Amino acid sequence: MTRLAHKKGRPTKYRQSLRNNPYWEEVKRKVRIRDGHRCQVCGKTYNLEVHHKVYDIAGYSIVGHELEFLYCLEILCEDCHRMKHGK
């Protein structure tokens, strides 16, 4: 499983690549609607981010194919997302 490092204030190249990306905007829209625009841990409705529960399934990376694997994603607030990644 791939880990994505993120230092506060400096987005990773992966996160930068998602900015203004129409595919990722569609993924975010679908996951936010499905999850009721709420953090799935604490219920916050602001500072929401998409969290990959896993990045690989049976050795296959889902990165770039998230629409096929929406069940592997969830909406979390920024704080809970950081907590999930152990930060």
Biopython code that builds the backbone (N, CA, C, O; Angstrom):
import numpy as np
from Bio.PDB.StructureBuilder import StructureBuilder

atoms = [
    (1, "MET", "N", (0.839, -1.173, 0.000)),
    (1, "MET", "CA", (0.000, 0.000, 0.000)),
    (1, "MET", "C", (0.884, 1.236, 0.000)),
    (1, "MET", "O", (1.847, 1.306, 0.765)),
    (2, "THR", "N", (0.581, 2.191, -0.827)),
    (2, "THR", "CA", (1.359, 3.407, -0.951)),
    (2, "THR", "C", (0.930, 4.412, 0.100)),
    (2, "THR", "O", (-0.264, 4.594, 0.341)),
    (3, "ARG", "N", (1.889, 5.060, 0.721)),
    (3, "ARG", "CA", (1.609, 6.124, 1.693)),
    (3, "ARG", "C", (1.930, 7.459, 1.046)),
    (3, "ARG", "O", (2.951, 7.591, 0.372)),
    (4, "LEU", "N", (1.084, 8.434, 1.240)),
    (4, "LEU", "CA", (1.329, 9.760, 0.697)),
    (4, "LEU", "C", (1.712, 10.687, 1.837)),
    (4, "LEU", "O", (0.908, 10.952, 2.731)),
    (5, "ALA", "N", (2.933, 11.172, 1.801)),
    (5, "ALA", "CA", (3.404, 12.090, 2.838)),
    (5, "ALA", "C", (2.865, 13.481, 2.555)),
    (5, "ALA", "O", (2.751, 13.899, 1.403)),
    (6, "HIS", "N", (2.538, 14.186, 3.622)),
    (6, "HIS", "CA", (2.050, 15.551, 3.463)),
    (6, "HIS", "C", (2.509, 16.379, 4.644)),
    (6, "HIS", "O", (2.140, 16.115, 5.788)),
    (7, "LYS", "N", (3.315, 17.379, 4.354)),
    (7, "LYS", "CA", (3.724, 18.313, 5.390)),
    (7, "LYS", "C", (2.778, 19.490, 5.334)),
    (7, "LYS", "O", (2.453, 19.976, 4.251)),
    (8, "LYS", "N", (2.335, 19.949, 6.478)),
    (8, "LYS", "CA", (1.386, 21.055, 6.521)),
    (8, "LYS", "C", (1.936, 22.239, 5.732)),
    (8, "LYS", "O", (3.075, 22.664, 5.926)),
    (9, "GLY", "N", (1.102, 22.756, 4.843)),
    (9, "GLY", "CA", (1.482, 23.904, 4.044)),
    (9, "GLY", "C", (2.138, 23.556, 2.721)),
    (9, "GLY", "O", (2.258, 24.421, 1.853)),
    (10, "ARG", "N", (2.564, 22.313, 2.543)),
    (10, "ARG", "CA", (3.212, 21.912, 1.290)),
    (10, "ARG", "C", (2.515, 20.686, 0.731)),
    (10, "ARG", "O", (2.810, 19.567, 1.152)),
    (11, "PRO", "N", (1.594, 20.871, -0.210)),
    (11, "PRO", "CA", (0.909, 19.718, -0.781)),
    (11, "PRO", "C", (1.867, 18.813, -1.546)),
    (11, "PRO", "O", (2.835, 19.282, -2.145)),
    (12, "THR", "N", (1.590, 17.532, -1.521)),
    (12, "THR", "CA", (2.395, 16.592, -2.288)),
    (12, "THR", "C", (2.152, 16.818, -3.771)),
    (12, "THR", "O", (1.198, 17.495, -4.152)),
    (13, "LYS", "N", (3.014, 16.252, -4.605)),
    (13, "LYS", "CA", (2.809, 16.343, -6.056)),
    (13, "LYS", "C", (1.472, 15.725, -6.436)),
    (13, "LYS", "O", (0.786, 16.212, -7.335)),
    (14, "TYR", "N", (1.102, 14.643, -5.741)),
    (14, "TYR", "CA", (-0.188, 13.993, -6.008)),
    (14, "TYR", "C", (-1.332, 14.962, -5.732)),
    (14, "TYR", "O", (-2.231, 15.114, -6.559)),
    (15, "ARG", "N", (-1.301, 15.618, -4.575)),
    (15, "ARG", "CA", (-2.378, 16.558, -4.229)),
    (15, "ARG", "C", (-2.391, 17.746, -5.191)),
    (15, "ARG", "O", (-3.463, 18.233, -5.550)),
    (16, "GLN", "N", (-1.224, 18.215, -5.609)),
    (16, "GLN", "CA", (-1.159, 19.314, -6.568)),
    (16, "GLN", "C", (-1.783, 18.906, -7.895)),
    (16, "GLN", "O", (-2.438, 19.712, -8.555)),
    (17, "SER", "N", (-1.576, 17.640, -8.286)),
    (17, "SER", "CA", (-2.102, 17.169, -9.569)),
    (17, "SER", "C", (-3.624, 17.104, -9.581)),
    (17, "SER", "O", (-4.236, 17.058, -10.648)),
    (18, "LEU", "N", (-4.238, 17.101, -8.398)),
    (18, "LEU", "CA", (-5.694, 17.008, -8.317)),
    (18, "LEU", "C", (-6.380, 18.363, -8.454)),
    (18, "LEU", "O", (-7.575, 18.430, -8.744)),
    (19, "ARG", "N", (-5.639, 19.426, -8.251)),
    (19, "ARG", "CA", (-6.229, 20.766, -8.355)),
    (19, "ARG", "C", (-6.704, 21.018, -9.779)),
    (19, "ARG", "O", (-5.981, 20.785, -10.748)),
    (20, "ASN", "N", (-7.947, 21.504, -9.879)),
    (20, "ASN", "CA", (-8.555, 21.831, -11.178)),
    (20, "ASN", "C", (-8.571, 20.645, -12.131)),
    (20, "ASN", "O", (-8.539, 20.823, -13.349)),
    (21, "ASN", "N", (-8.620, 19.444, -11.585)),
    (21, "ASN", "CA", (-8.678, 18.233, -12.391)),
    (21, "ASN", "C", (-10.150, 17.823, -12.515)),
    (21, "ASN", "O", (-10.753, 17.441, -11.512)),
    (22, "PRO", "N", (-10.749, 17.889, -13.715)),
    (22, "PRO", "CA", (-12.174, 17.586, -13.872)),
    (22, "PRO", "C", (-12.543, 16.184, -13.382)),
    (22, "PRO", "O", (-13.617, 15.996, -12.811)),
    (23, "TYR", "N", (-11.677, 15.210, -13.594)),
    (23, "TYR", "CA", (-11.962, 13.843, -13.132)),
    (23, "TYR", "C", (-12.072, 13.825, -11.612)),
    (23, "TYR", "O", (-13.026, 13.270, -11.066)),
    (24, "TRP", "N", (-11.102, 14.428, -10.923)),
    (24, "TRP", "CA", (-11.111, 14.435, -9.465)),
    (24, "TRP", "C", (-12.296, 15.237, -8.928)),
    (24, "TRP", "O", (-12.870, 14.875, -7.900)),
    (25, "GLU", "N", (-12.668, 16.320, -9.609)),
    (25, "GLU", "CA", (-13.846, 17.101, -9.198)),
    (25, "GLU", "C", (-15.095, 16.222, -9.232)),
    (25, "GLU", "O", (-15.939, 16.322, -8.341)),
    (26, "GLU", "N", (-15.226, 15.375, -10.231)),
    (26, "GLU", "CA", (-16.365, 14.453, -10.324)),
    (26, "GLU", "C", (-16.322, 13.420, -9.194)),
    (26, "GLU", "O", (-17.350, 13.113, -8.589)),
    (27, "VAL", "N", (-15.135, 12.890, -8.915)),
    (27, "VAL", "CA", (-14.980, 11.933, -7.808)),
    (27, "VAL", "C", (-15.417, 12.600, -6.501)),
    (27, "VAL", "O", (-16.226, 12.039, -5.762)),
    (28, "LYS", "N", (-14.886, 13.791, -6.213)),
    (28, "LYS", "CA", (-15.228, 14.498, -4.980)),
    (28, "LYS", "C", (-16.727, 14.745, -4.885)),
    (28, "LYS", "O", (-17.326, 14.548, -3.828)),
    (29, "ARG", "N", (-17.327, 15.173, -5.977)),
    (29, "ARG", "CA", (-18.767, 15.473, -5.987)),
    (29, "ARG", "C", (-19.570, 14.237, -5.613)),
    (29, "ARG", "O", (-20.463, 14.304, -4.767)),
    (30, "LYS", "N", (-19.254, 13.110, -6.241)),
    (30, "LYS", "CA", (-20.007, 11.883, -5.984)),
    (30, "LYS", "C", (-19.832, 11.386, -4.551)),
    (30, "LYS", "O", (-20.798, 10.950, -3.925)),
    (31, "VAL", "N", (-18.620, 11.448, -4.032)),
    (31, "VAL", "CA", (-18.360, 10.970, -2.669)),
    (31, "VAL", "C", (-19.014, 11.901, -1.645)),
    (31, "VAL", "O", (-19.574, 11.437, -0.652)),
    (32, "ARG", "N", (-18.943, 13.200, -1.884)),
    (32, "ARG", "CA", (-19.580, 14.156, -0.957)),
    (32, "ARG", "C", (-21.089, 13.961, -0.918)),
    (32, "ARG", "O", (-21.685, 13.968, 0.159)),
    (33, "ILE", "N", (-21.708, 13.788, -2.068)),
    (33, "ILE", "CA", (-23.158, 13.556, -2.111)),
    (33, "ILE", "C", (-23.491, 12.262, -1.376)),
    (33, "ILE", "O", (-24.387, 12.230, -0.533)),
    (34, "ARG", "N", (-22.767, 11.202, -1.700)),
    (34, "ARG", "CA", (-23.030, 9.902, -1.061)),
    (34, "ARG", "C", (-22.898, 9.984, 0.455)),
    (34, "ARG", "O", (-23.695, 9.392, 1.182)),
    (35, "ASP", "N", (-21.886, 10.721, 0.938)),
    (35, "ASP", "CA", (-21.622, 10.796, 2.371)),
    (35, "ASP", "C", (-22.357, 11.955, 3.052)),
    (35, "ASP", "O", (-22.089, 12.268, 4.212)),
    (36, "GLY", "N", (-23.274, 12.582, 2.336)),
    (36, "GLY", "CA", (-24.112, 13.617, 2.938)),
    (36, "GLY", "C", (-23.375, 14.888, 3.327)),
    (36, "GLY", "O", (-23.800, 15.606, 4.232)),
    (37, "HIS", "N", (-22.264, 15.168, 2.639)),
    (37, "HIS", "CA", (-21.484, 16.392, 2.896)),
    (37, "HIS", "C", (-21.097, 16.500, 4.365)),
    (37, "HIS", "O", (-21.110, 17.593, 4.931)),
    (38, "ARG", "N", (-20.750, 15.364, 4.991)),
    (38, "ARG", "CA", (-20.362, 15.321, 6.405)),
    (38, "ARG", "C", (-19.160, 14.412, 6.584)),
    (38, "ARG", "O", (-19.018, 13.395, 5.906)),
    (39, "CYS", "N", (-18.294, 14.805, 7.516)),
    (39, "CYS", "CA", (-17.182, 13.940, 7.900)),
    (39, "CYS", "C", (-17.760, 12.643, 8.441)),
    (39, "CYS", "O", (-18.655, 12.661, 9.285)),
    (40, "GLN", "N", (-17.257, 11.536, 7.963)),
    (40, "GLN", "CA", (-17.772, 10.232, 8.357)),
    (40, "GLN", "C", (-17.292, 9.798, 9.744)),
    (40, "GLN", "O", (-17.710, 8.755, 10.247)),
    (41, "VAL", "N", (-16.421, 10.589, 10.358)),
    (41, "VAL", "CA", (-15.954, 10.285, 11.714)),
    (41, "VAL", "C", (-16.649, 11.189, 12.729)),
    (41, "VAL", "O", (-17.263, 10.702, 13.678)),
    (42, "CYS", "N", (-16.554, 12.503, 12.533)),
    (42, "CYS", "CA", (-17.049, 13.430, 13.555)),
    (42, "CYS", "C", (-18.312, 14.198, 13.154)),
    (42, "CYS", "O", (-18.947, 14.823, 14.004)),
    (43, "GLY", "N", (-18.680, 14.160, 11.876)),
    (43, "GLY", "CA", (-19.897, 14.828, 11.432)),
    (43, "GLY", "C", (-19.742, 16.276, 11.008)),
    (43, "GLY", "O", (-20.731, 16.906, 10.633)),
    (44, "LYS", "N", (-18.527, 16.829, 11.053)),
    (44, "LYS", "CA", (-18.331, 18.214, 10.617)),
    (44, "LYS", "C", (-18.769, 18.375, 9.169)),
    (44, "LYS", "O", (-18.742, 17.429, 8.381)),
    (45, "THR", "N", (-19.174, 19.598, 8.841)),
    (45, "THR", "CA", (-19.629, 19.882, 7.480)),
    (45, "THR", "C", (-18.721, 20.894, 6.773)),
    (45, "THR", "O", (-19.104, 21.462, 5.750)),
    (46, "TYR", "N", (-17.530, 21.118, 7.311)),
    (46, "TYR", "CA", (-16.599, 22.072, 6.705)),
    (46, "TYR", "C", (-15.195, 21.478, 6.683)),
    (46, "TYR", "O", (-14.902, 20.518, 7.396)),
    (47, "ASN", "N", (-14.322, 22.071, 5.844)),
    (47, "ASN", "CA", (-12.954, 21.572, 5.648)),
    (47, "ASN", "C", (-12.947, 20.086, 5.280)),
    (47, "ASN", "O", (-12.172, 19.304, 5.831)),
    (48, "LEU", "N", (-13.813, 19.712, 4.350)),
    (48, "LEU", "CA", (-13.957, 18.306, 3.969)),
    (48, "LEU", "C", (-12.971, 17.912, 2.888)),
    (48, "LEU", "O", (-12.666, 18.689, 1.983)),
    (49, "GLU", "N", (-12.479, 16.686, 3.002)),
    (49, "GLU", "CA", (-11.525, 16.127, 2.055)),
    (49, "GLU", "C", (-11.920, 14.687, 1.747)),
    (49, "GLU", "O", (-12.599, 14.033, 2.537)),
    (50, "VAL", "N", (-11.489, 14.212, 0.598)),
    (50, "VAL", "CA", (-11.715, 12.811, 0.237)),
    (50, "VAL", "C", (-10.544, 11.984, 0.757)),
    (50, "VAL", "O", (-9.381, 12.312, 0.519)),
    (51, "HIS", "N", (-10.865, 10.922, 1.460)),
    (51, "HIS", "CA", (-9.854, 10.025, 2.023)),
    (51, "HIS", "C", (-9.912, 8.687, 1.300)),
    (51, "HIS", "O", (-10.981, 8.091, 1.168)),
    (52, "HIS", "N", (-8.752, 8.214, 0.828)),
    (52, "HIS", "CA", (-8.650, 6.865, 0.267)),
    (52, "HIS", "C", (-8.522, 5.891, 1.437)),
    (52, "HIS", "O", (-7.545, 5.961, 2.183)),
    (53, "LYS", "N", (-9.464, 5.005, 1.611)),
    (53, "LYS", "CA", (-9.354, 3.974, 2.647)),
    (53, "LYS", "C", (-8.219, 3.023, 2.287)),
    (53, "LYS", "O", (-7.498, 2.545, 3.162)),
    (54, "VAL", "N", (-8.068, 2.755, 1.008)),
    (54, "VAL", "CA", (-6.964, 1.956, 0.468)),
    (54, "VAL", "C", (-6.554, 2.579, -0.855)),
    (54, "VAL", "O", (-7.339, 3.275, -1.498)),
    (55, "TYR", "N", (-5.314, 2.320, -1.254)),
    (55, "TYR", "CA", (-4.822, 2.804, -2.545)),
    (55, "TYR", "C", (-4.678, 1.668, -3.550)),
    (55, "TYR", "O", (-4.612, 1.904, -4.757)),
    (56, "ASP", "N", (-4.630, 0.447, -3.056)),
    (56, "ASP", "CA", (-4.436, -0.727, -3.920)),
    (56, "ASP", "C", (-5.457, -1.797, -3.569)),
    (56, "ASP", "O", (-5.811, -1.981, -2.404)),
    (57, "ILE", "N", (-5.920, -2.492, -4.583)),
    (57, "ILE", "CA", (-6.793, -3.657, -4.402)),
    (57, "ILE", "C", (-6.180, -4.781, -5.218)),
    (57, "ILE", "O", (-6.039, -4.677, -6.436)),
    (58, "ALA", "N", (-5.819, -5.851, -4.536)),
    (58, "ALA", "CA", (-5.218, -7.026, -5.181)),
    (58, "ALA", "C", (-4.036, -6.633, -6.068)),
    (58, "ALA", "O", (-3.867, -7.159, -7.168)),
    (59, "GLY", "N", (-3.219, -5.692, -5.567)),
    (59, "GLY", "CA", (-2.034, -5.275, -6.307)),
    (59, "GLY", "C", (-2.303, -4.264, -7.410)),
    (59, "GLY", "O", (-1.383, -3.884, -8.134)),
    (60, "TYR", "N", (-3.551, -3.821, -7.552)),
    (60, "TYR", "CA", (-3.948, -2.872, -8.591)),
    (60, "TYR", "C", (-4.177, -1.513, -7.941)),
    (60, "TYR", "O", (-4.993, -1.398, -7.026)),
    (61, "SER", "N", (-3.478, -0.491, -8.394)),
    (61, "SER", "CA", (-3.660, 0.852, -7.855)),
    (61, "SER", "C", (-4.989, 1.430, -8.319)),
    (61, "SER", "O", (-5.319, 1.382, -9.505)),
    (62, "ILE", "N", (-5.751, 1.977, -7.373)),
    (62, "ILE", "CA", (-7.015, 2.607, -7.742)),
    (62, "ILE", "C", (-6.835, 4.086, -8.073)),
    (62, "ILE", "O", (-7.774, 4.742, -8.525)),
    (63, "VAL", "N", (-5.628, 4.613, -7.850)),
    (63, "VAL", "CA", (-5.363, 6.026, -8.125)),
    (63, "VAL", "C", (-5.548, 6.287, -9.614)),
    (63, "VAL", "O", (-4.930, 5.638, -10.458)),
    (64, "GLY", "N", (-6.409, 7.251, -9.916)),
    (64, "GLY", "CA", (-6.747, 7.559, -11.306)),
    (64, "GLY", "C", (-7.942, 6.765, -11.806)),
    (64, "GLY", "O", (-8.411, 6.974, -12.924)),
    (65, "HIS", "N", (-8.436, 5.845, -10.969)),
    (65, "HIS", "CA", (-9.599, 5.017, -11.319)),
    (65, "HIS", "C", (-10.639, 5.063, -10.203)),
    (65, "HIS", "O", (-11.435, 4.136, -10.052)),
    (66, "GLU", "N", (-10.629, 6.137, -9.426)),
    (66, "GLU", "CA", (-11.481, 6.230, -8.243)),
    (66, "GLU", "C", (-12.968, 6.105, -8.544)),
    (66, "GLU", "O", (-13.714, 5.589, -7.710)),
    (67, "LEU", "N", (-13.423, 6.560, -9.710)),
    (67, "LEU", "CA", (-14.856, 6.439, -10.024)),
    (67, "LEU", "C", (-15.309, 4.981, -10.051)),
    (67, "LEU", "O", (-16.480, 4.685, -9.813)),
    (68, "GLU", "N", (-14.394, 4.090, -10.337)),
    (68, "GLU", "CA", (-14.713, 2.657, -10.340)),
    (68, "GLU", "C", (-14.679, 2.063, -8.929)),
    (68, "GLU", "O", (-15.169, 0.956, -8.706)),
    (69, "PHE", "N", (-14.103, 2.798, -7.986)),
    (69, "PHE", "CA", (-13.891, 2.280, -6.634)),
    (69, "PHE", "C", (-14.354, 3.290, -5.582)),
    (69, "PHE", "O", (-13.654, 3.523, -4.596)),
    (70, "LEU", "N", (-15.516, 3.882, -5.787)),
    (70, "LEU", "CA", (-16.001, 4.889, -4.844)),
    (70, "LEU", "C", (-16.143, 4.334, -3.434)),
    (70, "LEU", "O", (-16.033, 5.081, -2.462)),
    (71, "TYR", "N", (-16.382, 3.043, -3.312)),
    (71, "TYR", "CA", (-16.527, 2.424, -1.990)),
    (71, "TYR", "C", (-15.210, 2.433, -1.210)),
    (71, "TYR", "O", (-15.208, 2.170, -0.008)),
    (72, "CYS", "N", (-14.108, 2.727, -1.868)),
    (72, "CYS", "CA", (-12.802, 2.803, -1.205)),
    (72, "CYS", "C", (-12.487, 4.215, -0.738)),
    (72, "CYS", "O", (-11.391, 4.474, -0.240)),
    (73, "LEU", "N", (-13.437, 5.131, -0.895)),
    (73, "LEU", "CA", (-13.241, 6.531, -0.533)),
    (73, "LEU", "C", (-14.277, 6.949, 0.491)),
    (73, "LEU", "O", (-15.368, 6.383, 0.555)),
    (74, "GLU", "N", (-13.927, 7.949, 1.296)),
    (74, "GLU", "CA", (-14.884, 8.517, 2.236)),
    (74, "GLU", "C", (-14.555, 9.980, 2.455)),
    (74, "GLU", "O", (-13.431, 10.422, 2.218)),
    (75, "ILE", "N", (-15.554, 10.728, 2.913)),
    (75, "ILE", "CA", (-15.362, 12.136, 3.224)),
    (75, "ILE", "C", (-14.973, 12.269, 4.687)),
    (75, "ILE", "O", (-15.633, 11.732, 5.577)),
    (76, "LEU", "N", (-13.884, 13.000, 4.915)),
    (76, "LEU", "CA", (-13.425, 13.303, 6.269)),
    (76, "LEU", "C", (-13.115, 14.790, 6.347)),
    (76, "LEU", "O", (-12.768, 15.415, 5.344)),
    (77, "CYS", "N", (-13.242, 15.354, 7.551)),
    (77, "CYS", "CA", (-12.783, 16.726, 7.733)),
    (77, "CYS", "C", (-11.252, 16.687, 7.760)),
    (77, "CYS", "O", (-10.649, 15.625, 7.908)),
    (78, "GLU", "N", (-10.653, 17.837, 7.619)),
    (78, "GLU", "CA", (-9.193, 17.926, 7.580)),
    (78, "GLU", "C", (-8.557, 17.299, 8.830)),
    (78, "GLU", "O", (-7.559, 16.585, 8.728)),
    (79, "ASP", "N", (-9.133, 17.566, 9.999)),
    (79, "ASP", "CA", (-8.574, 17.036, 11.252)),
    (79, "ASP", "C", (-8.652, 15.513, 11.308)),
    (79, "ASP", "O", (-7.666, 14.858, 11.645)),
    (80, "CYS", "N", (-9.805, 14.945, 10.983)),
    (80, "CYS", "CA", (-9.959, 13.489, 11.017)),
    (80, "CYS", "C", (-9.117, 12.821, 9.936)),
    (80, "CYS", "O", (-8.618, 11.713, 10.134)),
    (81, "HIS", "N", (-8.958, 13.488, 8.794)),
    (81, "HIS", "CA", (-8.128, 12.944, 7.719)),
    (81, "HIS", "C", (-6.679, 12.842, 8.195)),
    (81, "HIS", "O", (-6.016, 11.829, 7.971)),
    (82, "ARG", "N", (-6.194, 13.892, 8.851)),
    (82, "ARG", "CA", (-4.846, 13.876, 9.400)),
    (82, "ARG", "C", (-4.711, 12.760, 10.424)),
    (82, "ARG", "O", (-3.702, 12.054, 10.442)),
    (83, "MET", "N", (-5.715, 12.593, 11.277)),
    (83, "MET", "CA", (-5.692, 11.557, 12.306)),
    (83, "MET", "C", (-5.634, 10.152, 11.671)),
    (83, "MET", "O", (-4.907, 9.280, 12.146)),
    (84, "LYS", "N", (-6.401, 9.949, 10.606)),
    (84, "LYS", "CA", (-6.398, 8.641, 9.919)),
    (84, "LYS", "C", (-5.017, 8.306, 9.377)),
    (84, "LYS", "O", (-4.631, 7.138, 9.322)),
    (85, "HIS", "N", (-4.274, 9.337, 8.977)),
    (85, "HIS", "CA", (-2.935, 9.129, 8.437)),
    (85, "HIS", "C", (-1.864, 9.190, 9.534)),
    (85, "HIS", "O", (-0.667, 9.177, 9.246)),
    (86, "GLY", "N", (-2.313, 9.256, 10.802)),
    (86, "GLY", "CA", (-1.381, 9.212, 11.924)),
    (86, "GLY", "C", (-0.592, 10.475, 12.144)),
    (86, "GLY", "O", (0.552, 10.420, 12.595)),
    (87, "LYS", "N", (-1.183, 11.622, 11.833)),
    (87, "LYS", "CA", (-0.464, 12.892, 11.991)),
    (87, "LYS", "C", (-1.156, 13.742, 13.033)),
    (87, "LYS", "O", (-0.711, 14.854, 13.319)),
]
sb = StructureBuilder()
sb.init_structure("model")
sb.init_model(0)
sb.init_chain("A")
sb.init_seg("    ")
for serial, (resi, resn, name, xyz) in enumerate(atoms, 1):
    if name == "N":
        sb.init_residue(resn, " ", resi, " ")
    sb.init_atom(name, np.array(xyz, "f"), 0.0, 1.0, " ", f" {name:<3s}", serial, name[0])
structure = sb.get_structure()
